């Protein structure tokens, strides 16, 4: 067998529609829904439903723009490629490296969360042990084949879906039976408006909900990084993107309604998972263990997605000569193994650094806010790429079988929405710190891009080893 046959030159289209649909669902349902929904309900009351709907609608248009771009040229492997092609090499460099960094810091938070969830069952276990074991397990599984990654995500997402559907069914069953809690509160749809109306905390409470809810949608664009490894992308990519609104309604809106009709919003505790509380009220004694298992798989799923996407971003960056060529080399299983190893090394390094920070809550707030700011930058580049595509390639838009609704106008509307969210992030002290810190990353990227350009002008390629 020749070397070229032993080591493939291109990623394989091994992910089926079944995998893509569940990867898209897994990306849309974050750990934030299971653990962070208590805080968002206590901040905004029932109006949090509108918050999730608005964010979901805006991100649906971002995904539609990405879908039209990816299908306009099947040579595009991810949004790095069309950013480079339509906006210039700088955009591909900034987009790819920022997305890589986004997932590394998000995965660091997930690994720390996994260590914390493992303490529930094994309180005497040193926290670094489950964190390291999780990374090593996901690394070894991702090194085998991309199909195994798809299979892992399929089952992880399925566990999340079953848990949420069970919560919704339990909540509405308690309403139908006229359940009254030990504190004397009756399960009723009227709980959504009977205590202070739909906006009980006014516009300030409604706006405060955006600051946390936006984190829950991080990863929704993951379906775009799987484009190069998806069988029949013209059929499967639109199906995955088009189902986003249905998923948001089912998994976010209905789940939050189920929580608030059983437990009046004022009684939902910010520091506790309302999922656990609802199952406890329903008389399921193993609720805490059950939800801990679900949240553990949710965090593992997110870390798995992070490991997958960071390695593909490094592969794309190396292909565009934005990263060392060695990251473009594939293993015999058509997996960018060196990119996987490098990302996992950074992940373990980051996780070790977080253990050195005494106040983990402060560290988590900083990480999640920084992650959200950087993800919004990537989403914005997708929109700017679409605006450039409409101007530069009108013939491709005319021939497109998957046109973005609203076109350029909706791109500007989404960009204005992201500016609005950034303004909201500047209002709270804890999120303001991360917002102020985020330009440091772009300064570092700018220095890296100038250094790369200078080397290129001198005729020196990026190192292969």
MOUR-V600237 format. One record per residue. N is the residue number from 1. RES is the residue in one small letter. PHI is phi in degrees with one decimal (* if undefined). Layout:
n->N res->RES phi->PHI
n->N res->RES phi->PHI
//
This chain:
n->1 res->x phi->*
n->2 res->x phi->-77.1
n->3 res->x phi->-62.3
n->4 res->x phi->-66.9
n->5 res->x phi->-77.7
n->6 res->x phi->-69.3
n->7 res->x phi->-119.4
n->8 res->x phi->-60.5
n->9 res->x phi->-92.7
n->10 res->x phi->-131.7
n->11 res->x phi->-66.0
n->12 res->x phi->-93.3
n->13 res->x phi->-86.6
n->14 res->x phi->-101.8
n->15 res->x phi->-89.3
n->16 res->x phi->-85.5
n->17 res->x phi->-59.6
n->18 res->x phi->-58.6
n->19 res->x phi->-64.8
n->20 res->x phi->-62.9
n->21 res->x phi->-60.2
n->22 res->x phi->-75.6
n->23 res->x phi->-64.2
n->24 res->x phi->-63.6
n->25 res->x phi->-67.5
n->26 res->x phi->-59.0
n->27 res->x phi->-68.9
n->28 res->x phi->-85.8
n->29 res->x phi->-110.7
n->30 res->x phi->-95.5
n->31 res->x phi->-59.8
n->32 res->x phi->-56.8
n->33 res->x phi->-67.8
n->34 res->x phi->-73.9
n->35 res->x phi->-103.2
n->36 res->x phi->-91.6
n->37 res->x phi->-64.9
n->38 res->x phi->-62.3
n->39 res->x phi->-69.0
n->40 res->x phi->-66.1
n->41 res->x phi->-65.6
n->42 res->x phi->-66.6
n->43 res->x phi->-78.5
n->44 res->x phi->-112.5
n->45 res->x phi->68.7
n->46 res->x phi->-60.2
n->47 res->x phi->-65.7
n->48 res->x phi->-60.5
n->49 res->x phi->-59.4
n->50 res->x phi->-68.8
n->51 res->x phi->-59.5
n->52 res->x phi->-63.4
n->53 res->x phi->-64.3
n->54 res->x phi->-62.9
n->55 res->x phi->-61.7
n->56 res->x phi->-61.0
n->57 res->x phi->-63.7
n->58 res->x phi->-60.7
n->59 res->x phi->-72.6
n->60 res->x phi->-61.9
n->61 res->x phi->-67.2
n->62 res->x phi->-61.6
n->63 res->x phi->-66.7
n->64 res->x phi->-65.9
n->65 res->x phi->-61.7
n->66 res->x phi->-62.4
n->67 res->x phi->-61.9
n->68 res->x phi->-63.3
n->69 res->x phi->-65.0
n->70 res->x phi->-63.9
n->71 res->x phi->-84.0
n->72 res->x phi->-71.4
n->73 res->x phi->-153.5
n->74 res->x phi->-71.7
n->75 res->x phi->-76.9
n->76 res->x phi->-68.6
n->77 res->x phi->-92.2
n->78 res->x phi->-165.0
n->79 res->x phi->-73.1
n->80 res->x phi->-60.2
n->81 res->x phi->-64.1
n->82 res->x phi->-75.9
n->83 res->x phi->-65.5
n->84 res->x phi->-63.6
n->85 res->x phi->-66.5
n->86 res->x phi->-95.2
n->87 res->x phi->-109.4
n->88 res->x phi->117.8
n->89 res->x phi->-56.4
n->90 res->x phi->-58.6
n->91 res->x phi->-67.4
n->92 res->x phi->-63.3
n->93 res->x phi->-63.1
n->94 res->x phi->-66.1
n->95 res->x phi->-66.0
n->96 res->x phi->-63.9
n->97 res->x phi->-68.2
n->98 res->x phi->-66.6
n->99 res->x phi->-65.6
n->100 res->x phi->-59.7
n->101 res->x phi->-64.9
n->102 res->x phi->-53.1
n->103 res->x phi->-74.2
n->104 res->x phi->-63.8
n->105 res->x phi->-71.8
n->106 res->x phi->-67.5
n->107 res->x phi->-66.3
n->108 res->x phi->-61.1
n->109 res->x phi->-60.7
n->110 res->x phi->-64.9
n->111 res->x phi->-64.8
n->112 res->x phi->-64.5
n->113 res->x phi->-63.1
n->114 res->x phi->-60.0
n->115 res->x phi->-60.9
n->116 res->x phi->-68.8
n->117 res->x phi->-66.6
n->118 res->x phi->-65.3
n->119 res->x phi->-62.8
n->120 res->x phi->-59.1
n->121 res->x phi->-93.6
n->122 res->x phi->-125.0
n->123 res->x phi->-61.2
n->124 res->x phi->-86.6
n->125 res->x phi->-79.2
n->126 res->x phi->-61.5
n->127 res->x phi->-59.0
n->128 res->x phi->-70.7
n->129 res->x phi->-65.5
n->130 res->x phi->-63.3
n->131 res->x phi->-63.3
n->132 res->x phi->-66.8
n->133 res->x phi->-59.8
n->134 res->x phi->-62.2
n->135 res->x phi->-62.4
n->136 res->x phi->-64.5
n->137 res->x phi->-64.4
n->138 res->x phi->-66.0
n->139 res->x phi->-61.8
n->140 res->x phi->-62.9
n->141 res->x phi->-70.5
n->142 res->x phi->-70.0
n->143 res->x phi->-72.8
n->144 res->x phi->-72.0
n->145 res->x phi->-150.9
n->146 res->x phi->-67.4
n->147 res->x phi->-64.7
n->148 res->x phi->-68.2
n->149 res->x phi->-59.7
n->150 res->x phi->-60.0
n->151 res->x phi->-68.4
n->152 res->x phi->-59.1
n->153 res->x phi->-63.4
n->154 res->x phi->-58.6
n->155 res->x phi->-75.2
n->156 res->x phi->-59.8
n->157 res->x phi->-65.6
n->158 res->x phi->-62.8
n->159 res->x phi->-62.2
n->160 res->x phi->-62.5
n->161 res->x phi->-63.5
n->162 res->x phi->-60.0
n->163 res->x phi->-62.9
n->164 res->x phi->-70.5
n->165 res->x phi->-61.9
n->166 res->x phi->-63.8
n->167 res->x phi->-63.1
n->168 res->x phi->-61.8
n->169 res->x phi->-62.2
n->170 res->x phi->-63.4
n->171 res->x phi->-59.4
n->172 res->x phi->-72.6
n->173 res->x phi->-67.4
n->174 res->x phi->-64.5
n->175 res->x phi->-66.4
n->176 res->x phi->-61.1
n->177 res->x phi->-85.8
n->178 res->x phi->65.6
n->179 res->x phi->-61.8
n->180 res->x phi->-118.3
n->181 res->x phi->-72.9
n->182 res->x phi->-56.8
n->183 res->x phi->-83.1
n->184 res->x phi->92.1
n->185 res->x phi->-95.8
n->186 res->x phi->-88.1
n->187 res->x phi->-71.7
n->188 res->x phi->-158.9
n->189 res->x phi->-62.6
n->190 res->x phi->-63.0
n->191 res->x phi->-61.4
n->192 res->x phi->-73.4
n->193 res->x phi->-135.3
n->194 res->x phi->-79.7
n->195 res->x phi->-115.2
n->196 res->x phi->87.7
n->197 res->x phi->81.4
n->198 res->x phi->-73.9
n->199 res->x phi->-116.6
n->200 res->x phi->-65.2
n->201 res->x phi->-108.7
n->202 res->x phi->67.4
n->203 res->x phi->-67.6
n->204 res->x phi->-63.4
n->205 res->x phi->-66.7
n->206 res->x phi->-60.5
n->207 res->x phi->-68.0
n->208 res->x phi->-61.1
n->209 res->x phi->-61.9
n->210 res->x phi->-63.8
n->211 res->x phi->-60.4
n->212 res->x phi->-95.8
n->213 res->x phi->-62.0
n->214 res->x phi->-63.5
n->215 res->x phi->-64.7
n->216 res->x phi->-65.4
n->217 res->x phi->-95.8
n->218 res->x phi->-58.7
n->219 res->x phi->104.4
n->220 res->x phi->-64.1
n->221 res->x phi->-84.5
n->222 res->x phi->-55.6
n->223 res->x phi->-57.4
n->224 res->x phi->-73.9
n->225 res->x phi->-84.3
n->226 res->x phi->-96.6
n->227 res->x phi->-56.4
n->228 res->x phi->-73.8
n->229 res->x phi->-118.7
n->230 res->x phi->-105.7
n->231 res->x phi->-69.6
n->232 res->x phi->51.6
n->233 res->x phi->-60.9
n->234 res->x phi->-62.4
n->235 res->x phi->-95.6
n->236 res->x phi->-81.3
n->237 res->x phi->-64.4
n->238 res->x phi->-59.7
n->239 res->x phi->-62.4
n->240 res->x phi->-67.1
n->241 res->x phi->-71.8
n->242 res->x phi->-64.2
n->243 res->x phi->-84.6
n->244 res->x phi->-57.9
n->245 res->x phi->-59.6
n->246 res->x phi->-64.5
n->247 res->x phi->-63.6
n->248 res->x phi->-63.6
n->249 res->x phi->-64.1
n->250 res->x phi->-72.1
n->251 res->x phi->-84.9
n->252 res->x phi->-104.1
n->253 res->x phi->-65.0
n->254 res->x phi->-65.6
n->255 res->x phi->-64.6
n->256 res->x phi->-69.7
n->257 res->x phi->-62.3
n->258 res->x phi->-57.6
n->259 res->x phi->-67.3
n->260 res->x phi->-77.5
n->261 res->x phi->-78.4
n->262 res->x phi->-89.2
n->263 res->x phi->-113.4
n->264 res->x phi->-50.4
n->265 res->x phi->-53.0
n->266 res->x phi->-67.4
n->267 res->x phi->-93.3
n->268 res->x phi->-75.0
n->269 res->x phi->-85.5
n->270 res->x phi->-61.9
n->271 res->x phi->-86.0
n->272 res->x phi->-115.6
n->273 res->x phi->-78.1
n->274 res->x phi->-64.5
n->275 res->x phi->-63.3
n->276 res->x phi->-62.3
n->277 res->x phi->-59.6
n->278 res->x phi->-66.8
n->279 res->x phi->-67.7
n->280 res->x phi->-65.7
n->281 res->x phi->-60.3
n->282 res->x phi->-76.0
n->283 res->x phi->84.9
n->284 res->x phi->-102.2
n->285 res->x phi->-63.6
n->286 res->x phi->-86.0
n->287 res->x phi->-56.1
n->288 res->x phi->-61.7
n->289 res->x phi->-65.5
n->290 res->x phi->-62.8
n->291 res->x phi->-69.6
n->292 res->x phi->-61.1
n->293 res->x phi->-64.3
n->294 res->x phi->-62.9
n->295 res->x phi->-66.3
n->296 res->x phi->-61.4
n->297 res->x phi->-68.0
n->298 res->x phi->-64.2
n->299 res->x phi->-66.5
n->300 res->x phi->-64.7
n->301 res->x phi->-60.5
n->302 res->x phi->-65.2
n->303 res->x phi->-63.7
n->304 res->x phi->-62.0
n->305 res->x phi->-62.0
n->306 res->x phi->-62.6
n->307 res->x phi->-62.8
n->308 res->x phi->-62.9
n->309 res->x phi->-68.1
n->310 res->x phi->-64.2
n->311 res->x phi->-67.2
n->312 res->x phi->-71.6
n->313 res->x phi->-65.2
n->314 res->x phi->-63.3
n->315 res->x phi->-61.6
n->316 res->x phi->-64.5
n->317 res->x phi->-64.2
n->318 res->x phi->-67.2
n->319 res->x phi->-62.2
n->320 res->x phi->-89.7
n->321 res->x phi->63.2
n->322 res->x phi->-97.6
n->323 res->x phi->-144.6
n->324 res->x phi->-50.9
n->325 res->x phi->-59.1
n->326 res->x phi->-59.7
n->327 res->x phi->-73.2
n->328 res->x phi->-90.6
n->329 res->x phi->-80.2
n->330 res->x phi->-105.2
n->331 res->x phi->-77.9
n->332 res->x phi->-62.9
n->333 res->x phi->-89.0
n->334 res->x phi->62.0
n->335 res->x phi->-117.0
n->336 res->x phi->-73.6
n->337 res->x phi->-65.3
n->338 res->x phi->-68.0
n->339 res->x phi->-64.1
n->340 res->x phi->-62.4
n->341 res->x phi->-63.8
n->342 res->x phi->-65.7
n->343 res->x phi->-63.2
n->344 res->x phi->-67.7
n->345 res->x phi->-63.2
n->346 res->x phi->-63.2
n->347 res->x phi->-63.9
n->348 res->x phi->-66.6
n->349 res->x phi->-63.8
n->350 res->x phi->-64.9
n->351 res->x phi->-63.7
n->352 res->x phi->-65.6
n->353 res->x phi->-66.5
n->354 res->x phi->-65.4
n->355 res->x phi->-65.3
n->356 res->x phi->-81.9
n->357 res->x phi->-85.4
n->358 res->x phi->-61.0
n->359 res->x phi->-95.1
n->360 res->x phi->-66.4
n->361 res->x phi->-62.7
n->362 res->x phi->-62.5
n->363 res->x phi->-62.3
n->364 res->x phi->-65.9
n->365 res->x phi->-62.5
n->366 res->x phi->-61.6
n->367 res->x phi->-64.7
n->368 res->x phi->-67.6
n->369 res->x phi->-67.5
n->370 res->x phi->-58.9
n->371 res->x phi->-59.9
n->372 res->x phi->-63.1
n->373 res->x phi->-61.7
n->374 res->x phi->-70.5
n->375 res->x phi->-63.3
n->376 res->x phi->-64.0
n->377 res->x phi->-63.5
n->378 res->x phi->-63.9
n->379 res->x phi->-59.9
n->380 res->x phi->-66.5
n->381 res->x phi->-64.4
n->382 res->x phi->-60.3
n->383 res->x phi->-66.6
n->384 res->x phi->-64.8
n->385 res->x phi->-61.7
n->386 res->x phi->-66.6
n->387 res->x phi->-60.7
n->388 res->x phi->-66.4
n->389 res->x phi->-61.6
n->390 res->x phi->-64.2
n->391 res->x phi->-79.5
n->392 res->x phi->-89.8
n->393 res->x phi->-126.5
n->394 res->x phi->-58.5
n->395 res->x phi->-67.9
n->396 res->x phi->-69.2
n->397 res->x phi->-64.5
n->398 res->x phi->-62.0
n->399 res->x phi->-83.4
n->400 res->x phi->-63.9
n->401 res->x phi->-95.7
n->402 res->x phi->-139.2
n->403 res->x phi->-74.6
n->404 res->x phi->-74.9
n->405 res->x phi->-65.2
n->406 res->x phi->84.6
n->407 res->x phi->51.4
n->408 res->x phi->-62.3
n->409 res->x phi->-58.2
n->410 res->x phi->-68.0
n->411 res->x phi->-61.3
n->412 res->x phi->-65.8
n->413 res->x phi->-63.4
n->414 res->x phi->-66.4
n->415 res->x phi->-63.8
n->416 res->x phi->-63.9
n->417 res->x phi->-63.9
n->418 res->x phi->-64.2
n->419 res->x phi->-62.3
n->420 res->x phi->-59.6
n->421 res->x phi->-65.7
n->422 res->x phi->-62.0
n->423 res->x phi->-62.4
n->424 res->x phi->-63.5
n->425 res->x phi->-65.9
n->426 res->x phi->-79.5
n->427 res->x phi->-83.0
n->428 res->x phi->-100.8
n->429 res->x phi->-57.7
n->430 res->x phi->-68.1
n->431 res->x phi->-80.1
n->432 res->x phi->-63.0
n->433 res->x phi->-58.8
n->434 res->x phi->-67.5
n->435 res->x phi->-63.3
n->436 res->x phi->-69.4
n->437 res->x phi->-75.3
n->438 res->x phi->-58.6
n->439 res->x phi->-60.8
n->440 res->x phi->-57.8
n->441 res->x phi->-61.1
n->442 res->x phi->-70.7
n->443 res->x phi->-64.4
n->444 res->x phi->-61.3
n->445 res->x phi->-64.0
n->446 res->x phi->-60.3
n->447 res->x phi->-62.1
n->448 res->x phi->-60.9
n->449 res->x phi->-68.4
n->450 res->x phi->-65.0
n->451 res->x phi->-63.4
n->452 res->x phi->-63.0
n->453 res->x phi->-63.3
n->454 res->x phi->-65.6
n->455 res->x phi->-63.8
n->456 res->x phi->-63.9
n->457 res->x phi->-65.5
n->458 res->x phi->-82.2
n->459 res->x phi->79.4
n->460 res->x phi->-103.3
n->461 res->x phi->-76.7
n->462 res->x phi->-62.1
n->463 res->x phi->-60.8
n->464 res->x phi->-83.5
n->465 res->x phi->-110.1
//
